Amino acid sequence: MSLAARVDRAHSTSDRDEHPTAAAQGPSMNGAEQDHTIEQGTTKESLVDELPIADTTPVGNSGQERITRLDEVITEQGHSSTIDRDVVLRVVGEVREAIGDIPDRSRLSDDRLRALVEQQTVAVLSVQDEQLDRVTVTAIRRAVAAELLGFGPLQELLDRDDISEIMVNGHRNVFVERSGRLEAADTVFENEEQLMLGIERMVRTSGRRVDQSSPMVDARLPDGSRLNVVLPPLAVDGPSVTIRKFTEQHLTSTELVSRGAMTDAAAALLQAAVERRMNIIVSGGTGTGKTTMLNVLSSNIGRTERVVTVEDAVELSLDLPNLIRLEARPANTEGAGEVTIRDLVRNSLRMRPDRIIVGEVRGAEALDMLQAMNTGHDGSLSTVHANTPRDAVRRLETMVLFGGIDLPLRAIREQIASAVDLVVQLTRLNDGRRVVSSITEVVGLEGDVVSIADLFTRQMIGDREALTPTGVISRTLGVVEDREARL
């Protein structure tokens, strides 16, 4: 029996069972119309409930609860990795064939297209001889939807809350970061073509492109995750994909203290620094938690202030009412239309901001940011890649020189000494934990050198390491009591 006939039979049987008088109410649709139409009110819950399954034990009080709880079970147990991949690929092929001839398919909304895929998946599974339990059916449904509408084999990893980073080294090697540690994943792609299909789908959602003429791209997925792609021949062993996931959960300074990333006294000092509008640079290496720290610091900004954020790819998640988020744009295929971070920083000065937050300073925009900090935009925040506070100051000097403006080195250092108040240094420990390793105040300029003083450093106390005060009193903040002392 052909797929179209099987779909028709599944639909007509369901219609006769639910609407025995349908023939008397009006003419029925022909087979083609049934293939291309989703009835009003059709839901994912009702589609799954129509399946002839062996286990009919109710899982919840409603269809939505059943679907949600089944998805949670599959995610926790990794059930989709145990289902027969050949079955999934066969169902994918039949569903793709069924929906391939639908006219104006590109005009369908995401929800309607997903419902159509669900409907056709149910039709394919409902006419097979083998009886499937409810969890297996739901796993197949998710796998088919991920293959046709999501990001293929990576979709399951993206849905896992315990995974913070996904790395693909060619179609055979996938690694993930879990709890700060890297480990190999069981997920693999069938071939490089399947991987490229997933890459194109991911990049397309951000409105950007990646091909042989532009083989590298930074983009943002719909859930806010950061995407980096490098294609051959630049990536010698096959397409390289790196996805940095960002949780929707907003960490607070209290949670960082409870995790041992910093102490109550350090958290109190940083809170006071933001409230008193000190300019702060967050410094650290790759994957040390700079964006997370920016989010934590920004939670202390007053809700009456107007804040403008500037980023290469949007990563910050700030809960502020008067917030404008700006994102840089690469050049188009003709090499025109590029908007750099420096362009956005300059434009942000005309938007009447109380504070400017630059996601990461990488180049000539460092000069514009320093000038903004020195011209009435106190309390601004940014990050740099550096291993120590002293290296962070040197990197700022170097990046200002990238601007091509012939400034004496002493003038650049005077700008830095006047603009930057605090440097928060982050480190990633061997066990994967991300911690604050030091909090350093920029004191001023002594001779031709920017003078800095450590307020907190990470030291061994007994058998454990902790962020401890050095005894140096901040020139701007003075003595700041920690929250425990206030209580």
TORMARRO-87377 format. One record per residue: z, y, x of N, C-alpha, C in turn. Coordinates in steps of 0.05 Angstrom, whole numbers, plus 5000, padded with zeros to 4 digits. Example, Ala and Ser with C-alpha at 12.3 -4.5 7.8 and 13.67 -1.06 7.14 Angstrom:
515648865264515649105246515649345264
514249555257514349795273515750015258
! end
This chain:
500049765017500050005000500050255018
498350455011498250695027500750855024
501151045043503451215042503451385017
501151495010500951674986501751514961
500751264960501451104936504451034936
505550984959508450924960510051164953
509251394962510651644954510451684924
508051644913507651674884509451484869
509551234878511151034864514151114864
515051204888517851284890518551514872
516651714871517151944854517051874824
514951714816514551654788516851484778
517851294795520151134786522551304782
523051494800525351674797525051844772
522551934767522052104743522551954718
521751694717522051534692525051484687
526551434709529351374706530851624696
530151864707531752094700530652244676
528052224670526752374648525052184632
526152004615524551814600522651944580
523152184572521352314553519452514566
519252494592517552694607514752694597
513652444590510852434581510452594556
512452604539512152744514512353044517
513553124540514053414544511553554556
509753414567507353544578505853364596
503553444606501853284623503253244650
502953014661504152954687502253054710
503453084734501853174757500452934768
498152984781496752764794498052714821
497152504835498452424859498452634881
496252784884496152994904498153204899
498453284873500353494867503253404872
503753144867506453044872507053044902
505052984919505452984947506153264957
505153464945505353734956507353904941
508853794923510653954906513553854908
515354044910518253984909519254094883
520553924867521454014841523754214845
523854414827526054604827528654464824
530654544840533254424838533654174856
531454084869531653864887533453934911
535353774918537153834940537253594959
538253654983538553435003540453224993
542553304979544453114969543252924949
541653024930540452844910538352664923
536952764943534952594956536252364970
538452404984539752184997541051994977
542052104955543451934935541451754921
538851814921536851654908536151394924
536951384949536051164966537450904958
535950684959537150424954538750324978
541250374979542850315002544850094996
545649955017547449725013550249815007
551250025021553950125018553950344998
555150304974555150514954557950624950
559750584969562350694967562250994969
563451144950563351444951564751544976
563551744988564751855013566152115007
565552244986566952494980566652554950
567652784942567652854914565052974905
563253044924560753164916558653084937
556153134929553953064948554153214974
554853474973554953634997557153535015
559453455003561653345020560753085033
559252915018558352665030556552715054
554652905051552852965073554453075096
556253265092557753395113559353195128
560753015113562552825126560952615141
558652535130556952345144555952455170
555152715169554152845194556352855214
558852915205561052925224561552655237
561352435221561752165232559652105253
557152175246554952125265555252275290
556052535288556352705312558652595329
560852515317563152425332562552155346
561151975332560751705342558151675358
556451895357553851875371552151655359
552251625332550851405319547851425322
546751675324543851705325542751585350
544351565371543351445396543151145394
544351015373544250735370542150635350
540950815335538950735316536350675331
534650505318532250415331530250655333
529650725358527850955363525150905351
524150655352521550585341521450645311
523750595297523850645268523550945264
524951105279524851395276522051495281
520751395303518051485309516051405287
516451165276514651085254515051265230
517551325223517951495200516951775205
517351875230516252135237513252145233
511851935243508951935240508051925211
509351775194508551765166509252025152
511452145158512152395145510252615154
509652615180507752825190505052795176
504152535173501652485159501652585130
503952535117504252615089504152915084
505353065103505553355098503353505114
501653355129499653485145497453625130
496853535106494653645090495553855070
498053935071499054125051497854405057
496554525038495354785043497555005046
496955195064498755425068501555335077
501655115093504155015101505655225119
504255385133505455575151506955795135
506255825110507556035093510155945080
510755685082513155585070515555685086
517755745071520255825084521455585099
523255635117524555425132525955235114
527455345094528955175076527154995059
524855105050523054955033521654735050
520954805075519654615092521554385099
524054455104526054245110526454065085
526554185061526854025037524453835034
522053935041519653765038519753535058
520653585082520953365102523053165092
525253265081527353085070526152915048
524653035031523452885008521652665018
519952725037518052525047519452315063
521652385077523152185092524451985072
525552085050526751915030524651735018
522251835013520151675002519351445020
519251505046518451295065520651075067
523151165068525350975072525850815046
525250935023525950804998524250564991
521850535004520050314997519950105019
521750125039521749915059523549685050
523049445061524349205052527249205062
527749295086530449275097532349465084
534749375077536749545065538349675088
538849935086540250085107542850185096
544850185113547450305104547250605104
549150735091549051025087549051185113
550651095132550751245158548151225173
546850985173544250955186542151125173
542151125146540151295132540451585140
542951685140543451965147542652015176
543151825194542351865222539351875225
537951705211535051715212534051985200
535252065178534452315166534752555185
536952555199537452775219535452755242
534952505251533152475274530352565267
529352495243526752575234526552875231
528552995219528653295216528653425243
530153315262530353435289527653425303
526153195299523653155312521453345300
521553375274519453535261520153835258
522653895255523454175250525254285271
526754115285528654205305527354195333
529054125352528254125380528253845391
527453655374527153375383529753255393
529653095414532052955424534253145432
533653395438535753585446537353685423
536353645398537753755375540553645372
540853385377543453255375545353375395
544453435420546253555440546953835432
545053985421545654255412547654255389
547754045373549654035351552453955359
552753855384555353765393557054005403
559454035392561154255399562454215426
562653965436563953915461562153955486
559654025481557654065503557154365506
557454465530557154755535554554815548
553254625561550754685575549054425575
546454475573544454255573542354305594
541854105611539954135632537853905632
535353975631533253775630531553805655
531553585671529953575695527653375692
525553475679523353285672524153125647
522352975636522852845611524652605613
525252505637526952265640529852335646
530452575655533152635664534352865649
536452815634537853015619540853005626
541953235633544753255640546153465622
548753425618550253615601552853685616
553853915608556553995618558453965595
560553805601562653765581565353805595
566953985583569554055594569354145623
567254285629566954395656565754205677
565153955668564053765687561253675679
559553625698556853525693556753225691
555153125672554852845669552052785657
551052555663548352475653548552405624
546552485609546452425580544652185575
545152055552543451825545540751915534
540552175527538152275514535852275534
533552185525531052195541528752265523
526652375535524152425520522252195524
520552145504518651925506516651985528
515852225531513952305552514052605555
512452705574512552995580511353155557
509553025542508353165519510453225498
512253045493514353095474516253315483
516853315509518553525521517153795518
514553815524513154065522513054165493
512753975474512754055446515454185438
517654065448520254185442520654455456
519554485480519754745494518254955479
515754895471514155095456515555175431
516854985417518255045392520655225397
522155175419524455335425523655615433
521655645450520755905459519656065436
518155935418516956075395518956205377
521356075374523356195356524356465366
524056515392525056775403522856985405
520356905397518157095398517057135426
517756945444516756965472514756745477
513656725501511656525507512156415535
511256165539511356045565508855865568
507255915589504855755594504255775623
501855675631501155675659500855965671
500156155654499956425664502656565666
504556465650507356565651509256325650
509556185673510955925673514055945673
515156185672518056215671518756395648
520956335634521756505612524756485607
525956705600528756715590528556795561
529956645544529756685515532456625502
532556665476534956615461534256445437
535856235433535356055410536656175385
535856085362536956195337539956205335
541356005348544256005346545556175368
543956325383545056495404545056375432
544456115434544555985460542356105479
542956115504541056235524539256015535
536656065536534655875544533255965569
532955795588531255845612529355615615
526755675619524755465622523055525647
522555315663520655335685518655105683
516155165683514054965680512754895707
511554655709509954585733507654785735
506654835759507454705784509854825797
511055035785513455155797515754945797
516054805775517954585773516554325781
517054235805515354015817515653755801
518053685792518453425779518253435749
516853635738516553645709517953895698
517453955673518754195661521754195663
522854425670525754455673526754635651
528854545637530054695615533054715619
534154955617536954995619537855155595
539755045580540755175556543755225559
544555465558547455545558548255595529
549955425519550855445491553155645490
553355785467555555975463556855905437
559455845438560855765415561256005396
561355945370561856155350564856235350
566456065362569356125363569756345383
571156555375571756785392574456735406
574256695433576756665448578256925450
580856905451582557135454584057125480
585257345488586857345513589157155511
590257115487592456925483591556645489
589156575480588156305486587556265516
586556475529586056455558588756415573
590856545563593456515575594456225571
594056125547595055845541593455645557
591055705565589455515581589855545611
591555735618592155775646590155945661
588256075647586256235660587456495671
589556595659590956825669593756825657
595457025665598157035655598457255634
600757255621601357465601601257735614
602357765638602458025651599658125657
597857945666595058025672593658095646
594157945624592858005599593758275588
596258335592597358595583596058825599
595658785625594458995641591559035633
590058825628587258855620587058985592
588858915574588859045548589359335550
591259415567591859695571589559845584
588159705603585859825616583659895597
583059705578580959765558581859985539
584359975530585260175511585260455524
585760475550585860735563583060805575
581060655567578260725573577660715603
578660515617577960475645575260325646
573660395665571060255669571659995685
570659775674571359515685568759355692
568759245716566559065724567758775725
566458595712567258305713565358175733
566558055753565057935775565557635777
563457495785563857205788561157065793
561256815799558856665804557656555778
555656395780554356275756556256085742
556456115716558155935700561055965703
561956205712564856245714566156375690
564556445669565656545645565656845642
563656975655563557275655563057375626
561157255612560657335585563057295566
564457075570566857025554568957245559
569257315585571257525591570457795580
567857855580566958105567567658105537
567257885524567957865496570857905491
572557785509575457815506576258105511
575158235532575858515537574958695514
572658635503571558805481573158785456
574758565453576358545429578558755428
579158885450581159105451579959375446
577359395441576159655436576859745407
577459995404578160095378575760075358
576460015333574359965313573060215303
574060445312572860705304570760795325
570560645347568760725369565960615364
563960765374561160685373560460555399
559460305398558960155422555960065423
554660095446551960005450551959795472
550859565466550659355486547759325495
547359275520544759245532544658975547
542758805540542658535552539758455557
539358275576536758165581536057965558
537957795551537857615528540557625515
540657685489543157745475545057495478
547457545489549457335491552157425481
552657685482555257785474555557755443
558057695435558657665407561057835401
560658085393562758275389563258325360
565758335352566558385324567358675321
565258845321565759135318563959245296
564959425280563359525257561059715266
561559885286559560085295558359985321
556659775319555559645343552559645342
551259715364548359705367547759515390
546159305385545459115406542559155414
542159195440539459235450538759005469
536258915467535358685483532758765497
532558705523530158755539527858585529
525458675535523058525526521058495550
520058255554518158215576515358325568
513558345587510858435582509358225566
507358315551505758125535503558005552
501657865540499657725555497857925570
497658175561495958365574497558515596
500158445600501758575620502858835611
502758895585503759145575506159095556
507559305549509659285529512459215540
512759195567515359115578517359335574
519759255566522059435564524359325580
525059455602527059355620529859435612
531759305625534559385620535059675628
533759765649534060035657533060235636
530860165623529760335601531860345579
533060115573534960105550537560255557
538460235582540860385590540360685588
538060775597537461055595537261145566
536060985549535861055521538561045506
540260865515542860845502544461105505
543961265526545361515530544761715508
542461675494541661865472542661765445
544161545445544961425419547861485412
549061675426551761765421553761545423
553761385445555661165447558361265458
560461145448563161195461563361015486
562260775484562260595506559560455508
558760395533556360235538557159975552
556159755541556759495554554059375563
553859335589551359215600552058925607
550658745594551258465597551358375626
549358455641549358385670547558585685
548758695706547258875723545958725745
543258735747541758575767540058745785
539458995778537659155794538059455792
535959605790536059895792537660025769
538159865747539659985725542560045733
543459935757546159985766546660285769
544660435779545060725783545360865756
543760785736543960915709546660845697
547660605701550260525690552460685703
552360715729554460875743554461165734
552061275730551861545721552961575693
552561375676553661385649556661375650
557761205667560661195670561861455680
560261605695561261855707560662095689
559362055667558562285650559562255621
562062175618563262185591563261925576
562261705588562361445574564361265587
566861365588569061215599569560965582
570660765595571260515581568860325579
566860375595564460195595565059945611
563559735604563959465616561359355625
561459185646559059045655559858805672
557858645680558358415698556458425721
557258305744555558265767556057995778
554057885792554357635806555457695834
557857615840559057645866561457455869
562157395894564257195899566957325903
567057585909569657725913569358005903
571558145898571358435890569958605911
570458545936569058705957566058655956
565258405952562458335949561258475925
562758495903561758635879561158925885
562859055900562259335907559759355925
559459175944557159175961554559125945
554758945925552358885909551559125892
553559275882552859515868551359715886
552359735910550959915929548059825933
547659565937544959465942543159505918
544259455894542559485870541859775864
543559965871542860245868540460315886
540360195910538160245928535560125917
535759925899533259815887531860025871
533160225862531960425845529860595858
529660585884527660735898528361025902
530761105895531661385898532961405926
532061605941532961635968535661775969
537861625964540561725964541961645989
543461816002545161736025547161526016
547761336034549661126027552361226019
553161446031555761566024555761665995
553561785987553361885959553461655939
552261425946552361195929555261095927
556661085949559360985949561261175934
560661435935562261625920561861575890
559361515882558861455854560461205845
560461005862561860755855564860805853
565960945873568760995874569661165850
568061345841568661515819568361375792
566361185790565661065765567360815758
567660645778568860385772571860405776
573360295757576360305759577560035766
576459815753577559555757575359355762
575959145779574158925782575758665776
574858525755576158275747574458045759
575657895778574157685792574757415779
572657265772572857005760571956785779
573256555777572556325794572556075778
570855895786570855625774572055425793
574155295784575655105801574254845803
575154675822573854415826574054235801
576154265785576354095761574854205737
573254415742571654525720572854755705
575454815710576755035695575755305706
575555495687574755765695577155945693
577756085714580256245715579656515727
581556705722581556965735582856925762
581356985783582456945810583757205821
582957435811584157685820583457915801
585158115800584658365787585058585807
582958735812582958925835582259205824
583759405834583259675827581659815849
579659975840578260135859579760405863
580860445886582660665891581160925896
579060915911577561155918575861115943
575161335956573561315980575261406004
575561236023576961306048574961306071
574361536080572261566100569561496087
568261296097565661206086565960936071
568460856066568860586055570260616028
569260466008570560455981573160295984
575360425978577960295981578760155955
579659905958580459745935583259625941
584759565919587459455922587759235901
588658995909589158775891591658825875
591458805849593758825831594858545824
593058355821593758075816591957895834
593157695845591657485860592657215852
590957015856591756745849593056605873
595556525870597056415892598456155883
599355995903600855755897603755825892
604755735869607655765863608755485859
610155395879611155115878608854925881
608454755861606254555862603954635844
603854885834601654975818600655245826
598255305818596955555825596955745801
597655995805597856185783597056465791
596256625772595556895777598057065778
598757175801601257315804600857605813
602657785805602358065814602958095844
601558275857601858315885604158515892
605058655871607058865876605859145877
603159165880601859425880601759535852
602559785849602559905822599860055818
598660015795596160145789596460445788
594660585801594860885801594260995773
592660855758591960955731593860865710
594560615711596160495690599160505695
599960515720602760505727603860225722
606260205712607559945707606859865678
605659635674604959535648606759285642
608259295620609859075613608158855600
608758605606607258385592608258365564
606858205548607458185520610158055515
610957865531613457735528615757935531
615458115550617558315555617658505531
615358575520615358755497616758625473
616258365469617558225447620558205452
! end
